[in-house]
Amino acid sequence: MNITLNTLSKLKAENKKFSCLTAYDATFANIVSGVGVEVILVGDSLGMVLQGKDSTVPVTMKEMIYHTQCVRRGNQGSLIMADMPFMSCATEEQSYKNAAQLMRAGGHLVKVEGGSWFTNTVSKLTERGIPVCVHLGLTPQSVNKFGGYKVQGRDEESRAALINDSIAAEKAGAAILLFECIPSDLMAEIMTKVTIPVIGIGAGPSSDGQVLVLHDMIGATTGKVAKFVHNFMPDGDGSIQGAIAAYHQAVTNGTFPKPEHGFD
């Protein structure tokens, strides 16, 4: 059975968790979807884990289209969420053109990074039949503005801004919210303010879904391992498929993330 946005909304209404995992090619898309992961994220994280770049900023639309096409060919029914790369939404016209290309490539919705200032574009995309996931908190495409990969929402001003951004995104028609690297208690508070499905990464256990980068959760991370990452290879049967199944089970039964994977 194909997973849709309605599926995620139903899971949320039933207080059930769902999992999300990155994939960038047909083979891994086939494995990830085959074990029951509800959402595949074709992330611009491919710039770092596949291409060896130091950020997601250099990733192009052409590359995102190519990898979305690859994932679509291997997918067995997961919802495919495709990243809009750096500066692909600089104008509304650009956002329409680029989002349409990702949908034609096989995406079921697009993910954008942006707060309240971006709500008009979210609304316009939604009106045109393109579902949108709004990514808030640590937004990797803004790493140069942040001065590094830092936890967001720790002071009162930024905390209030993230709450307001989440409410504004839902009002604009966002289908999903995704929060990265925010305090766990802030995520819990935001969950009381919005009604659409919410995915977290480094945001504590209270969100409806969790996402990790595939390479991180099978222990293929190079360099420093982020606090919110857990290597699931020892938790499965020794295979990559077993590790992905263990991740999916841990998310859906609420045993991942643990408190040590979150931020105060």
matplotlib code that plots the C-alpha trace (Angstrom):
import matplotlib.pyplot as plt

x = [0.0, 1.4, 2.0, 0.4, 0.1, -3.3, -1.5, 0.8, -2.2, -4.0, -1.0, -0.7, -4.4, -3.9, -0.9, 1.4, 4.9, 6.4, 9.9, 11.8, 15.2, 17.3, 18.0, 19.7, 19.5, 17.2, 18.9, 18.7, 15.2, 14.1, 15.5, 14.3, 10.7, 10.8, 11.2, 8.3, 9.9, 7.0, 9.0, 12.1, 13.9, 15.9, 18.1, 20.6, 22.7, 23.9, 26.3, 28.1, 27.6, 27.9, 29.9, 32.3, 31.5, 31.6, 28.0, 24.7, 25.1, 26.8, 24.1, 22.3, 18.7, 20.1, 21.6, 18.4, 16.3, 18.6, 18.7, 14.9, 14.4, 16.7, 14.8, 11.5, 12.6, 13.5, 10.7, 8.1, 5.4, 7.1, 6.2, 9.1, 10.1, 12.6, 14.8, 14.7, 18.4, 20.2, 18.7, 16.2, 13.4, 15.0, 11.9, 8.3, 8.7, 11.9, 10.1, 7.3, 9.6, 12.0, 9.4, 7.5, 10.7, 11.1, 7.5, 7.9, 11.0, 9.1, 8.7, 5.4, 6.2, 9.1, 11.0, 12.1, 14.1, 12.5, 10.5, 7.7, 9.2, 8.7, 5.0, 3.7, 5.8, 4.5, 1.0, 1.4, 3.1, 0.3, -2.3, -0.6, -0.9, 2.7, 2.7, 5.4, 7.4, 8.9, 12.3, 12.9, 15.5, 19.0, 18.6, 21.8, 21.6, 22.0, 25.1, 27.2, 24.7, 24.6, 28.4, 28.3, 26.0, 24.5, 21.5, 18.7, 16.0, 17.9, 17.2, 13.8, 13.7, 14.7, 12.4, 9.4, 10.4, 10.4, 7.0, 5.6, 7.3, 5.7, 2.2, 2.7, 3.9, 0.8, -1.5, 0.2, -0.7, 2.4, 1.7, 4.6, 7.0, 10.6, 12.7, 16.4, 18.6, 16.3, 15.8, 13.6, 11.3, 10.8, 9.8, 7.3, 5.8, 5.6, 3.7, 0.9, 0.7, 0.3, -1.9, 0.0, 2.6, 6.0, 9.3, 12.3, 16.1, 18.0, 14.7, 13.8, 11.1, 7.9, 7.5, 5.3, 8.2, 12.0, 14.5, 18.2, 20.7, 21.0, 24.8, 24.8, 22.4, 24.5, 27.7, 29.2, 29.7, 33.1, 34.3, 32.5, 29.3, 26.4, 24.8, 21.4, 22.8, 22.6, 24.4, 21.7, 24.0, 24.5, 20.7, 19.8, 20.9, 24.2, 22.9, 22.1, 18.5, 18.4, 19.8, 17.1, 14.4, 15.7, 15.7, 12.1, 11.0, 12.8, 11.1, 7.6, 7.7, 9.1, 12.5, 14.4, 15.4, 16.5, 17.1, 20.8, 20.0, 18.4, 19.4, 18.5]
y = [0.0, 3.4, 5.9, 9.3, 12.5, 11.2, 8.1, 10.3, 12.4, 9.3, 7.9, 11.3, 11.2, 7.7, 8.8, 6.4, 7.2, 7.0, 6.9, 8.8, 8.0, 9.4, 7.5, 8.7, 5.8, 3.0, 0.2, 1.8, 3.2, -0.3, -1.5, 1.4, 1.2, -2.6, -2.7, -0.3, 3.2, 5.6, 8.5, 8.6, 11.9, 12.6, 15.0, 17.6, 15.9, 13.9, 16.8, 15.7, 12.0, 11.1, 14.0, 14.7, 18.4, 20.3, 21.5, 21.1, 24.5, 23.4, 20.9, 21.8, 21.3, 19.0, 16.7, 16.7, 15.8, 13.0, 11.4, 11.8, 9.9, 7.2, 6.9, 6.8, 3.7, 1.7, 2.9, 0.3, 2.6, 5.1, 8.8, 10.5, 13.9, 15.8, 18.7, 22.1, 22.9, 26.2, 29.2, 27.2, 29.3, 32.7, 34.0, 32.6, 31.9, 29.9, 27.9, 27.0, 25.8, 23.9, 22.3, 21.2, 19.5, 17.6, 16.4, 15.3, 13.4, 11.4, 13.5, 13.4, 16.6, 19.1, 20.2, 23.9, 25.7, 28.9, 30.6, 33.1, 35.2, 32.2, 31.6, 33.3, 30.9, 27.9, 29.1, 29.6, 26.2, 24.5, 26.3, 24.9, 21.3, 20.9, 19.8, 21.3, 20.3, 23.3, 22.7, 24.8, 25.1, 24.3, 24.7, 23.4, 25.7, 28.6, 27.2, 30.2, 32.6, 30.5, 30.3, 26.5, 23.6, 24.9, 24.1, 26.7, 28.0, 28.1, 31.7, 33.2, 35.3, 32.5, 30.1, 32.4, 32.9, 29.1, 28.7, 31.6, 30.2, 26.7, 28.2, 30.5, 27.6, 25.5, 28.5, 28.9, 25.3, 23.4, 19.6, 18.6, 20.4, 19.2, 20.5, 20.0, 20.5, 22.3, 21.7, 18.7, 20.8, 23.3, 20.6, 19.3, 22.8, 23.2, 19.9, 21.5, 24.4, 22.7, 19.9, 18.7, 15.9, 16.9, 15.2, 15.7, 15.2, 16.1, 17.5, 14.9, 12.2, 14.2, 14.7, 12.4, 11.1, 10.9, 11.2, 10.3, 10.2, 6.7, 6.7, 7.8, 5.2, 2.3, 3.6, 4.9, 8.4, 10.1, 12.6, 13.7, 11.8, 14.1, 13.6, 12.7, 9.8, 6.1, 3.3, 0.7, -2.0, -3.8, -3.7, -5.7, -9.0, -7.7, -6.6, -3.1, -4.2, -5.5, -2.2, -0.2, -2.5, -2.0, 1.8, 1.7, -0.4, 1.7, 4.9, 3.4, 1.8, 5.0, 3.6, 6.0, 8.7, 8.4, 11.4, 11.4, 12.0, 15.3, 18.8, 20.9]
z = [0.0, -1.0, 1.8, 1.3, 3.2, 4.4, 5.8, 7.9, 9.1, 10.1, 12.0, 13.8, 14.7, 16.1, 18.1, 16.1, 15.1, 11.6, 10.2, 7.6, 6.1, 3.3, 0.1, -3.1, -5.5, -6.6, -4.6, -1.3, -2.0, -2.7, 0.6, 2.7, 1.3, 1.4, 5.2, 5.8, 6.2, 5.5, 4.1, 1.9, 1.9, -1.2, 0.7, -0.5, 2.2, -0.8, -1.3, 1.8, 2.0, -1.7, -3.1, -0.2, -0.1, 3.2, 3.1, 1.1, -0.5, -3.8, -4.6, -7.8, -9.1, -11.9, -9.2, -7.1, -10.2, -11.1, -7.6, -7.2, -10.5, -9.2, -6.0, -7.8, -9.8, -6.7, -4.4, -3.2, -1.9, 0.5, 0.3, -1.6, -0.2, -2.4, -1.2, -2.9, -3.0, -2.1, -3.9, -5.9, -4.3, -4.6, -6.4, -6.5, -10.2, -9.6, -6.8, -9.2, -11.9, -9.7, -7.5, -10.6, -11.9, -8.7, -8.8, -12.4, -11.3, -8.8, -5.7, -3.8, -2.0, -1.8, 1.3, 1.7, 4.3, 5.4, 8.2, 8.3, 5.5, 3.2, 3.9, 0.7, -1.4, 0.6, 0.1, -3.7, -4.2, -2.2, -4.3, -7.4, -6.2, -4.8, -1.2, 1.0, 4.0, 5.8, 7.4, 10.5, 13.3, 12.0, 8.3, 6.7, 3.6, 6.0, 7.7, 6.6, 8.2, 11.4, 11.6, 11.8, 12.7, 15.9, 18.0, 17.4, 19.7, 22.9, 23.8, 24.4, 21.2, 18.8, 20.7, 20.2, 16.5, 15.9, 17.5, 15.4, 12.2, 12.8, 13.3, 10.2, 8.1, 8.9, 8.2, 4.8, 3.9, 4.7, 4.7, 7.1, 9.3, 10.0, 12.9, 13.1, 16.2, 18.6, 22.4, 23.2, 25.4, 22.6, 20.2, 22.8, 23.1, 19.3, 19.1, 21.1, 18.6, 15.3, 13.9, 10.8, 11.0, 12.4, 11.7, 14.0, 13.9, 17.0, 18.4, 21.0, 21.0, 20.9, 17.1, 15.0, 12.9, 13.0, 10.2, 9.9, 7.1, 5.8, 6.0, 9.6, 10.9, 9.3, 10.9, 7.6, 9.0, 8.3, 10.8, 13.9, 14.7, 15.6, 19.0, 17.6, 15.5, 16.5, 14.6, 14.1, 12.5, 15.8, 16.5, 13.4, 11.9, 10.7, 7.3, 6.1, 5.6, 9.1, 10.4, 8.5, 9.8, 13.4, 12.9, 11.6, 14.5, 17.1, 15.8, 15.5, 18.9, 20.5, 21.7, 19.4, 20.0, 23.6, 25.9, 25.1, 21.4, 22.2, 23.3, 26.4]

ax = plt.figure().add_subplot(projection="3d")
ax.plot(x, y, z, "-o")
ax.set_aspect("equal")
plt.show()
